[in-house]
Structures are given as C-alpha cells and as structure tokens.
Amino acid sequence: MKYIKIVTFIYFIVMEKMFILALLITFLFCSMKIIEMKYVSKEWKPLKFVIRDAVIVFISSISALFVFNVSNGTMTDFFNIVTDNKVLNPAATEVFTGDPEF
C-alpha cells in the first residue's frame, strides 16, 4: 500500500509539471495570437476562435508531453533535451571497477 502511495505521488508531481508546461505553452500561444491580430493582420477575430485554438493547443501539448513521458522518460530528461544539457544519469551508467570473477 505504501508503494502505491509513493508511485501515485510521483505520478501527480510529473502530471503537475506537464499541466504547468502545457498551460505556459497555451498562454504563449494566446499572447502571440493577440499580438498577431493587433499588429500584423490588424483584424480582430471573434474571441471564440481564439479560445478554440487555445484549447486545441492545450490538448495537443498535453498529449505530446504525455506520449514523451510514457515512451521516453521523465520531465527532467525532456528539459535536458530542450536546454541541450549533456547530463549523464549515474544510475544508468554503471562501470565495472573490481577484479574479474572468472
């Protein structure tokens, strides 16, 4: 039972990061859309179209982050890819340093 609580806690922490990142992406999209309507096209579209596009962006970003998380690794790995950090995982890089046993 304790193991299940730990796993669900970790899962919610990762999901929380995914939702925050998806909300940030959606906010940036809406900001850029409003700037584009105000300065580039100088034509205001109805708000329902902007909200529809924002919902599509939010669902798409959540889906992409979820697929990445399930198939590839953790959110820390994702941010290492985004920021181009070359970070090695010490648990995954084990080196034999003892005497051979044969």
N, C-alpha and C positions, 0 to 999 in steps of 0.2 A: 504494500500500500504506500509506503514511504517513497519507493522508486517511482510510482505513478505520479505522485505529487511533484517530485523533482522534475520529471520529464514534462509534465504539463506546465510547470512554472517556466522552464527554459523555452518551451514552445510559445508561451504567451509573450515572453520577452522578445523573441525573434519576430513574432507576428506584430508586436507593437512597433518595432523598428521598421517593418515592412509598411505598415499603415502610415507611419510618420513620413517615410520617404515618398510613398505614393501621394500623400497629401501635399508634400512640398512640390513634387512634380506637377500636380494639378494646379496648385497656386501659381507656379511659374508660368504654366500654360495659359491660365486665365489672364495673368498680368500681360503677357506678350500679346494675347489676342486683343485685349483692350487697347494696348499701345498701337497695335497694328490698325485697329479700326479708327483710332483717333488721329494718328499722324500719317499713316501710309495710304489707306483707302479713303479716309475722310468720309466714310459712310457707316452709320451706326446700324448694326443688325439687331433684330429683336433679342432680348435677354434670354428667351427660351432656347435659342440656337446656341448661345454661348454656354448655357447650363448643360444642354445636351452634349456638346462637345467635351465639356469638362468631365461629365460622368463617363463618357467613352474613354477619355484619357486616364481617369482614375481606375476604371476596371481593367484597362489594358496594362497599366503599370503594376497593379496588384497581381494580375495574372503572370506577368513576366517575372516579377520578383519571386512569386511562389514557385514557379517552374524552376527558376535558377536555384532557389533554396533547396528544393526537393532533389533535383538532379545533380547538383554540383557541390554544394557546401553551405557554409554559414554566411551570414551577412558580413562578417569581418572579411571573409575571403572575397566577397563581392566588392567591398570598399577598397581592398588591396588591389583588385583589378582596375577599378575606376581611377584610383590615385596612382597607379603604376608603381606600387611599392613591391620590392622584391623581398618578401618576408617568408622565411622558412618555418615550417611547423616542426618543432623539436620532437614531438611525439611521432611524426611520420618519417623523420629522418634518423633512423637508428643505425649506428655504426658498431661493428664488432671490434672490440678492443682487447679481448682476452686471448688466452692461449687456445690453440685449436684442440678440440676434444677427440681427435682421431689418432 
